[in-house]
Amino acid sequence: MRGTMELEPEVLLQEARENVEAAQSYRRELGQRLQGLQEAQRQIKESASQTRDVLKQHFSDLKGTLGKLLDERLMTLLQEVDTIEQETIKPLDDCQKLIEHGVNTADDLVREGEIAILGGTEEQHDKLWNFTQKASHIQLDSLPEVPLLVDVPCLSAQLDDSVLNIVKDHIFKHGTVASRPPVQIEELIEKPGGIIVRWCKVDDDFTAQDYRLQFRKCTANHFEDVYVGSETEFIVLHIDPNVDYQFRVCARGDGRQEWSPWSIPQTGHSTLVPHDSYDLFIYYTVVSCHGLVYPRIQEHCLLCPLAFCCWEPWQERTRSPMLACAYGYKVETVGQPDRRDSIGVCAEKQNGYDSLQRDQAVCISTNGAVFVNGKEMTNQLPAVTSGSTVTFDIEAVTLGTANSSEGRNVKLRVTISSSNREVVFDWLLDHSCGSLYFGCSFFYPGWKVLVF
């Protein structure tokens, strides 16, 4: 009993220490969640405030524009009224002047006639003669024609009241407030000198026609367009290693012109430096049949070594076998496809071949067929088109040595990705190799390929 009583304080002390550590860990976890909650609250409040400002500015601009358009339309209609009035009133004004002149002439003639009639006998004869001569020169039976009211314009304004209902319907339907963007960035995958950005729809009721991807360095103020199209992934090249970049994406609905709100920016970076053995960011164009596209074209089937992927350490038992490499192709323009076309990698240079559909090589044809050591696989990728990106990820699985039962066989895990689909398989080589070689061949001109 005494031993138990003596150990009890130590046990209690240990339990107290553990409880303190648990409480500290619990407090840290709660602090992190509180920070996340505060960020979520801040995002809601800031986005709500920004949305209010956008709505107020938009409707203020819309009100000013509508008022300006209404004023312009009013001025146009008033000018039409003025034109019709001026053109149709002028003949009536001329007729009025003619009639007023006739009235004045008749007044003068009546006055002279009355004086001649009321004059003396001696003077009456001369006055009557003069009056008669003057009256004979005036056409007292000629009257100007005055148009009837039905024959002259009667201006009026024709205003369709239904336009108010149409405008009202459009205004009531104009604009929406979304609680979240219809698309969001799903994944950022680092590549040597680049980052693959993948995004997806999060609104099932939204039908996307095109997507728009932008990026910027985190130290920059403005985003730049880097892709517009219907694909849901894109590799952004010329990425500086170990530098944070922000990416955002939006979409345009089917049949609409305006873009949706931007997704929440996602930050990513690449720790993989670009391949510096060759200037790989160069376009190569096939200019003749059976031409192979490589950074250094010396002969018909020369392949370029991947200097960044050295296989020598695999032959040493003390080295880790988990070596890996990754590279890809971006097809800028396409020519006529052929089933013998090939884009891939091989373990050794062999003269006399015009395609990588051979032994000791893996490749994809432009029709999407995958070949391993010259044999076509059952699985197939989408056909290569303009803008397609084909990536190869290669990783060691097992290594054979001279003393092993497998001889010097090497097994590599290969992943070929294209258009959101991928094929994974093990590539068995007959022997260890000093380097891998990449290349592509096309049987018709017009192909332009970017290697990264």
Phi, psi and omega in degrees: 000318180297320179298322178293318181294324180291324181281341185300317177300321179295319178295317179296321178296317179296317178297321178296317178298317179296321179294322177297314178299319179295320179294320178296316178296320178296320179294320177297316179297317178295322178298318178296318178292324177295321177296317177297321178295319179295321176296320178295317178298318180295321179297319179295312183294315181293319179292325178294317179296317178296321179295320177300314180298318180296316180296314180298316180295318182297312183287331174294315176296319181295319179297316178296319180294316179297318178298320178294318179295319178295319178297318179296319179294321178298316179297321179298315180293320178296323176295323176296320177298314180300317182296312180297318180298314182294319183289326185266339181276338183299312178300325179291322176297318178297319178295322179297318178297320179296316180294316179298322176296319178295322179295316179297318179297318180294322178298315179298318181295319179295318181297314180295323180295318179295322178294319180294325182287323184272002183285175177291173185291318183292318183277340186298322182297314181294317181295319179295322177298312181297318180296319180296319178296317181293318181294329181292335179274354178254129182278089183287348179259005180260112180246136177291150181274129178254125182294149175288158181299329181288345182263356180250154181299146172228095190291146176205162179254128178258109183239123181273109180294342181293339179298330178295319178293321179296312179298320180298316179298317180294321181293317180295333180264355185283126176083146175220158176244117181257136179286338177205153179296153181285345178229149178221151176288129186264322187203144173237122183241122181282141176226162177300113179073014182198171178222127174275124180252126177240140180223167183209162175282141174242357177244108184293336181275355182262125178256112185272136175259316179221158175239155181226119183250135177231155176212165177197157168291148182297340178272352182272161182266332188236144174278154177238140174293134178234342179201139171222122181174189186264353181286160179249020172204154181203141177262121179269118184263178179059041177270126177288136181292145175060031176238130181284134177235149174251142181231144175213155184219149173222175184221159175243125183293160181297123178080008182247161181257329184277155179269153178285171173299154181288150174289168175292125183301138177246140183257134178210165177206167178239127176269358182266121181285150177298152176294123185249008178290324178226160172281089188282343180273061180229142178277139176234129184244132175284121183250355179211161180296152179059025178273142176257144185256107179221159179299327177237107183261107179247320179227182188298326187226038176286136177246149181264131180288145172272092186294337181283353184238082182270131186259358182303318182299343182291340183276357181255130184294333185277350181268150178290134181278356186276055174274149183210160175211161180210141175201175182198174179234143171239119183274113182277310177225156184240152171251200178288125181285157177216143183295342179273356176299152182210141173226117184182212186214149179222163183267344181204155178276131178228120178285156177092000178252139177248016178203156176273008175278070185209180179292152179063033180207151172233143183198169173238136177275165181292345176270001177098353179290141180252131181241135177234117183053039175086355181253136181280133179280160176290318179290145183223145178262166176299152179298148180281127179230177178298128183093354180293145174241126179242120181243147178238123173246122186236131183219141179288136176253303176223151179236134176263154177236173182295335183263357182273165180290339181275004184070232181246029180292148177231131178248126181243140175268117185246132174238118177253123182241140177199130175052052175066014175232155181214156177234129181241133180203165176262131182251116182263123177258148182290332183204164176295151183230154181281330182205160167258156180232138178246158180180173175209149182224143180225144185266356177224151183286171175107353182276136175230123189233138175250124180262133179223000000 
